[in-house]
Amino acid sequence: MVVTRQSKYSSKIIKAGALLPDTRTMLSHWDAACSVADNLERLRRENVFGKASRSRVEDILAIFRQRYFRQAEAGQALMTLSHGALSVASLNQVLYFYATQADPLLHDVVTEVLYPRYMQGRTDMHAREMQQVIARWVDEGKTTTRWSDTTIIRVGREVMATLRDFGILEGANHKRLAAMHVPIDVFAYVAFLLYRHQPSSTHLLNHPEWQLFFLHHSMVERLLIEAHQERLLEYYAAGSLVRVAFPTDSLVEYAHVITQRAR
């Protein structure tokens, strides 16, 4: 689930983006009784996205397969969240997390560029600066191939547009960090995913993936306490000893726990 540092950057963001309306369309047409493969085939056949180009539909389905269906339960859990009382803003943040896990470039732009700027008190991010960062990564051999200047510009533009659509950046020509609020249902769902990947309470508290939501240690601790009070999880801390427990081991069942709380 968590991005590995060995993953090289691809330019797939050019064809991807946030795809929020298409994702909601997919989830609204999802049949829980069918397999992932059968659902995707039906979505392709029925062209529920209303795209004129068959190749564009194939691109979208390939992106969804990589983002949301690397884990068997993920699609069902997302459908549960989207059909429940989860707000659109909360669902978008969950989808943002999945997108960063599927695209190392998108992930590292946030954790290695935007988060350090945030910690320095800087909120601005200009297109030229983004292009310079990506060009440096190309020079350092971090991309799957050597990108042209045109590709660097396009990738930089699409990364910023994607983060704007996910609510991380705001602004038209000159982007800046948006005021970030992480709803407790989003925090709990992401905490469940991170804990299941590495079941260590201490590591969860200090997990580097919280940087994707611009959360530092004390903020994570505060949200764990709030999630405990909301009965979304159990959190106990005594000195350096920390214990986190969830009411179920199933992602789908936990999605139901979250939606029941939201009602």
N, C-alpha and C positions, 0 to 999 in steps of 0.2 A: 504493500500500500504506500509506503514512504519512498520518495524519490531517492535513488542512489547517486552518489557523487560520481560514479563511473559512467553514468549515462551522458552521451554526447548530445549536443543541441541539434535539432532539426529545424527546418523552415516550415513545418506543417502548420504553424500558427497562421500563415497566410491564407490557408484554406479553412481554418478552424474558427477562431474567434470565440466569443462567449456562447453564441447560439442559444440564447435563453428562450426565445419564442419557440424555436424548433424543439428544444428539449421538453418544454411543457406540452407541446403537441404530442411528442413521443409518449410521455408519461400518461397523458389522457387517453391514448389509444392502446395502452399496454394491457395485455391479457395475462393475468397471474396464473391461469391454468395452462399456459403454453410455455415452451422453452424459450430461451433467449434467441436461439437461431430461428425458431418458428415466428416469433414476434417480429424480428428484424426483417425476415423475408416477407411477411404480410405488410409491414410498413412500406417496404420497397414496392411491392406489387400494387398496393392501393395508392401510393404516392400521397400519403396524408399530409406531407409538407407542402404540397402544391407547387413544386419546382418544375420549371419548364425543361430543365436539362436532367437527363438520367444520370449523367456523370456527377452532377452536383448532389443528387440523392445518394449516390454511392459514397461520395466524400463525407457527407453528413453521417451516414450509418457507420462508416469506418471510424470516424471520430468518436461517436457514441460508444461503439464497441470497446475502444481503447480506454475511454474515460470511465465508463460506468459499469462495465461487465467483465472486468478482470477478476472480480470476485463473484461467485455464483449468486450470493444473496443481495448484491448491491441494487440490481434493478427492482427487485421486489420491495426492498427497503425504501428506495426513492419513490416508488409508486405509493407506498403507504404514507410517506411524508406529504406528497403532493395532493393526495386525496383526503388527507386529514385536515386538521385545523391549522397547520403550519402556515405562517404568513408567506407571501411572495418574497419579501425581503429575506426572510430566514432561509427559504428554499434556495434562493439565489446564492447565498453564502455557502450553503452545503455544496451546491454545484461548482462554485468557485474552488472549494477545497479539492474536489475530485479532479477538476481541470488542472490544477497545479501538480497533482500527483501523477498525472498522465503526461505532462509536458515539462521536462527539466528546465527548459529555457524560461518559460513563464514562472516557474517556481523560483529560479535563482534571481530573476529580475527583482522579485519581491524581497527575498531573504538577503541577497547580497548587494542590492542597490538601494531599494526603497526603504527597507527597515533600518539600515545604518543611517540614512539621511534623516529618518524620523527620529532616531535616538539623538541625533545632533541638533534637533529642533528645526530641521529644514523640511518644507512641505512641497517645494517647487520641483518640477521635472519637465525639462524642455525636450523636444523631439531630437534636437541636435545632440544633447547629452546622452540620450538613449542610444542613438546611432554610434556614438563614440565608444560606449560600453560594449556594444555588440561587436564592433569592429575589433576591439581589443581581444575579445574572446575568440574571434575568428583567427587573429594572429597567434593566439596561444594554443591553437589546435583543438579548441573545445567543440567545434562543429563537425557534423558528419562529413562535410565536404568544404572546400574553400569557397566562400560566398563572394559574389561580385558586389560592387558598391550599390548597385540597384537592389539586389536582394537584401542587403543590410538595411537600406532605407525602408523597404517594404516590410521587413520583419519588425523593425523598430516601430513603425507606424501601427502595425496590427497588434503588437504587444500592448501598446498604450491604449489602443481602442478597446481591446479585450478587457483590460483592467478597468477602463472607464465603465464599460457595460456591466462589469461585476461590482461596481461601486467602490473600487479601491482608489481610483483616480477620478478627478472631476475637472471640468473646464474644456474649452473648445481648442483654441490654438496652443495655449500655454496650460499644460496640465499641472495639477497639484494634488497632493494626497487629500482624499475626502475624510471627513470626520468619521472615524471607525467606531461603530457600536456592534458588539457581538452579542446577539440575543442568547439567553441561557439555553434554549433548545438547541441552537447551533453548536454552542460550546460543548454541551453534553454529548451530542452525536459525534463530533470530532474527537472528543476525549475517548469515547468508546472505541472508535477506529484505531486511534493511536495506542491505546492500552492493549487492544487485542493483538496488534502487531508486535508489541514488546511489553508484556505484562509486568511492569515494574512501577509501583506507585511513585517512587522518587523520580524516576525518569520521566514519568508523565508530567509531573509538576514542573520539570525543567526542560521539557521536550523542545528541541529547536524548531519544530514545525509550528509552534505557537507564534513564531515571527510572521507567519503568513497572515495573521490577524493582528499584528503589531501589539502582541501581548508579552509583557515581561513577567518575571517570577511572581511579584506581589499581586499583579492583576490576575494571573492564573489561579493563585491561591484564593483570592477573593471570589472568583467565579466558581471554584470548587466548593467553597463554603455555601454559596448561593444555590448551586445545584444540589447539594446535600439538603438544604432547607426545603427545596422544591421536591425532594424525594426522587430525584432523577438518578442519584448515586449515593454512596456512603463515603464520607471523607472524614478521616480522623488524623490529627497531627499532635504529637507530643515531643517537643524538642526536634531532634533530627529524624525521629521516627514518623513515617507517613504511611497511611493505609487508604487505598481507594478500592471500592468494590461496586460492581454493577448488578442490577437485579436479574440479569439474564446473560447468557453467553451468545445468544442469537441476535444478529444484527436486525433481522426483520422484527423480532419480538421487541427489541429495544426501540425501534422506530414506532411501534404501537404504544410503548410506554410514553414516548415523547408526545405523540399526537393526542393521547388521552389527557395528558397534562395541559396541552394547549387549548382544550375545549372549555 
